[in-house]
Amino acid sequence: MSVLLKRLTFQLASKENLSFDKAEKMAKTILIKRGHLNEDGTATYRGAVRGAMTPLQRHLDRKARYAKKKKKKRI
């Protein structure tokens, strides 16, 4: 199980009060759609890079992406 899949599974299970199996299926679907996971459950290059980030690095990455989207709306 990839690091991203494990983390998202536990987040969904606790936040949505889902069983572990349902949370894992939902997390796998989300990560495949984002391009972080292959169909067989292995991490893609992007997923491996994202999984190796610390929480602070992920926060800064989300913040940078959000700032880019916000600038595009103003133009």
C-alpha positions in Angstrom: 0.0 0.0 0.0 1.4 3.4 -1.0 2.0 6.1 1.6 -0.6 8.3 0.0 -3.2 5.6 -0.1 -2.6 4.7 3.5 -2.8 8.3 4.7 -6.0 9.1 2.7 -7.7 5.9 3.8 -7.2 6.7 7.4 -8.3 10.3 6.9 -11.5 9.2 5.1 -12.3 6.5 7.6 -12.1 8.8 10.6 -13.7 11.9 8.9 -16.5 10.2 7.1 -17.0 7.4 9.6 -16.6 4.7 6.9 -15.4 1.2 7.3 -11.8 0.6 6.4 -12.7 -1.3 3.2 -15.0 1.5 1.9 -12.5 4.2 2.8 -9.7 2.3 1.0 -11.8 1.9 -2.2 -12.8 5.6 -2.1 -9.2 6.7 -1.5 -7.9 4.5 -4.3 -10.5 6.0 -6.7 -9.5 9.5 -5.7 -5.8 8.9 -6.1 -6.2 7.2 -9.5 -8.3 10.2 -10.7 -5.6 12.6 -9.5 -2.8 10.6 -11.2 -1.0 9.6 -8.0 -1.8 5.9 -8.2 -1.9 3.3 -11.0 -4.9 0.9 -11.4 -3.0 -1.9 -9.7 -2.4 0.2 -6.6 1.2 1.1 -7.2 2.3 4.7 -6.9 3.1 6.7 -10.1 6.1 9.0 -10.2 4.0 12.0 -9.1 2.5 9.9 -6.3 5.9 8.8 -5.1 7.1 12.4 -5.0 3.9 13.5 -3.3 4.2 10.7 -0.8 7.8 11.6 0.1 6.8 15.2 1.0 6.5 16.3 4.6 3.2 17.8 5.8 4.8 21.3 5.6 5.9 20.7 2.0 2.5 19.5 1.0 0.9 22.6 2.6 3.3 24.9 0.7 2.6 23.1 -2.5 -1.2 23.4 -2.1 -0.8 27.1 -1.1 1.3 27.8 -4.3 -1.3 26.0 -6.5 -4.1 27.9 -4.9 -2.3 31.2 -5.4 -1.9 30.5 -9.2 -5.6 29.7 -9.6 -6.5 32.8 -7.7 -4.4 35.0 -10.0 -5.9 33.5 -13.1 -9.4 34.5 -12.0 -8.4 38.1 -11.6 -7.2 38.5 -15.1 
